[in-house]
Amino acid sequence: MGLTTANAAQMTSYHNSTFGGEDGMPPTYAETWESGPSESTTPLIASSSARIPQGASTAYATGSYVTPAQRASVAGTSGGRMRRLVQQATVTWASTTFIIIYTVLMLYMIYVNGGIESFDVNPMLGPSVDVLNEFGANNAAEIKYNKQYWRFVTPIFLHAGLIHLAFNVYVQWKIGTDLEAMWGTGTWLMIFLASGAFGNLASSIFMPTVIGVGASGSIMGILGGWLLELICHWSDDTPGPYLGEQEAKDQRKGRKWNIFILLVNVAVTMLMSIVPMVDWAAHVGGVVCGCILGAHFFAYDIVGRCCKGLTLLVSLSLLLVLTMGGLTYFFEDVDPCPDAKDGQYTDFMPPEC
């Protein structure tokens, strides 16, 4: 939600290290099912970094799968690249639709503003704060005194300027679309929207006099959900009938490395959140909510009835306690009116301030 997002270059590095390049497809199952099994290949079991695409087994059985060589020849043409982009946008329609909404809203806000504000007014190259507030930016005073509760959600779709928009769109296209493809649109939407709303609530509590916009809290949320998915699938790396000892060892090593890289990216983003014009509270709130929801949704993949039940209970309890506690504290104890001395944002603060 803050005026900037996670470091796009680092996110891309993590995306490529996990998914194996610019294809946007998890390599483990994509390559295994496309090339078909061989005598030297041990069948893999579903892990958090790769799931069997729906219908893949049918495609292999009927001989309709596409080999890596065939895919490479198609992808090498401009038409092949375009078809691949269209296919990705179709499968991940929610993330793609949100990106379109971000862009259209940004262009329309600039139009309403009469152009881009000067760099000293808005260094993100966007409209004025007044226009952002008019379109539904996070404004704690409006939420508390005028009951404009939609402002917990609408800031997700707004951005401070073209620079802010470019960073968030890049990260969401490179990572968010892959996660939507792996999790399914329903799960992705719940984690993305709930994390963004929770981040806006955290921002209203800890930074109540600041106007905030952006999808950064939601993006941090899906990263938190991804982290918990990797952890919940820890038992997938246990040797068994379908996974040899060496394969299990290699898979566990890769999982640990992915978790480490993801933690580094989250930590770097948190450190970046201390600089001016960045809403650190939205980042923290988003990643916390994403981790809790990730634990709840992916607890069903945990081996062991006791661990599964405990994870479901703890995650649901934490979510309810933090949400209800945060809302109660905000509406009863938070003062969202800025100090009269600085006068910042007073032009569109409610009369109660």
HELIX and SHEET records of a PDB file:
HELIX    1   1 ALA A    8  PHE A   19  1                                  12    
HELIX    2   2 PRO A   27  SER A   35  1                                   9    
HELIX    3   3 ALA A   56  THR A   62  1                                   7    
HELIX    4   4 PRO A   68  ALA A   75  1                                   8    
HELIX    5   5 SER A   78  VAL A   91  1                                  14    
HELIX    6   6 TRP A   93  ASN A  113  1                                  21    
HELIX    7   7 VAL A  129  GLU A  134  1                                   6    
HELIX    8   8 ALA A  140  ASN A  146  1                                   7    
HELIX    9   9 TYR A  149  PHE A  152  5                                   4    
HELIX   10  10 THR A  154  PHE A  157  5                                   4    
HELIX   11  11 LEU A  162  VAL A  171  1                                  10    
HELIX   12  12 GLN A  172  GLY A  176  3                                   5    
HELIX   13  13 THR A  177  TRP A  183  1                                   7    
HELIX   14  14 THR A  185  PHE A  206  1                                  22    
HELIX   15  15 SER A  216  CYS A  232  1                                  17    
HELIX   16  16 TRP A  234  ASP A  237  5                                   4    
HELIX   17  17 GLU A  245  MET A  272  1                                  28    
HELIX   18  18 TRP A  280  PHE A  298  1                                  19    
HELIX   19  19 ALA A  299  ASP A  301  5                                   3    
HELIX   20  20 ARG A  305  ASP A  333  1                                  29    
HELIX   21  21 THR A  346  PHE A  348  5                                   3    
END                                                                             
